[in-house]
Amino acid sequence: MSKLLYIEASPRKDRSLSIAVANDFLGAYGAENPGDDVDTLDLWDTTLPPFDGNMLEAKYAVLHGQEHTPEQACAWAGVTETFERFAAAEKFLFSLPMWNFGIPYRLKQYIDVITQPGLAFSYSPEKGYDGLVTGRPAVLIYTRGGEYPIGTAAEPFDMQKSYMELWLGFIGFTDIRSIVIEPTLDPSRVKDARLSAAHIARTMGASFGHKLVLH
């Protein structure tokens, strides 16, 4: 039995294409892996610790090998509790829309909270940074109103997919697969894009109990 953590980053719920396609994935995954535990983390219905001064000081205390003050220890307890839920999973599914060429701020806050030294990564002057969340596959479902094809003038504006892949790679992920639904603002094309993404999601979900093969 494995645990899959599904991180949901859209507040639109029934109107969200990223959530709809994630549900297609989860339906196929559940049918093939009925004994697995799926933990859904709705970032819009979750209390995240504030990334404030005490948390930053606690982070730097860890980096410099210093003891936490009582205030820093309290802030760090919120970090470790949030990270432990993340780290308890063997597999990951993310669904996220593009907001202003990037990711929703609630997802960014979550990433800022859990990406901490000694938890998600380590650092030493000799080795530099080293990701600690290793050996786990992740599937990411992206929606975006426009299109950002590789090699075009629009590509640099995609700070959604590029950021998520950079972050996941930084904390140790190497097994990453994506489903991109675009352009959602074109009514003549969105239906076909949705159907194609649903097919890919079901196929990917059915095989996600096995090791993913990167292309």
Secondary structure, DSSP 8 states (H G I E B T S, - for coil): --EEEEEE--S-GGG-HHHHHHHHHHHHHHHH-TTSEEEEEEGGGS------HHHHHHHHHHHTT----HHHHHHHHHHHHHHHHHHT-SEEEEEEE-BTTB--HHHHHHHHHH--BTTTEEEETTTEEEE---S-EEEEEEE-SS---TTSTTGGG--SHHHHHHHHHHTT--EEEEEEE--TT-TTTHHHHHHHHHHHHHHHHHHTTS-----
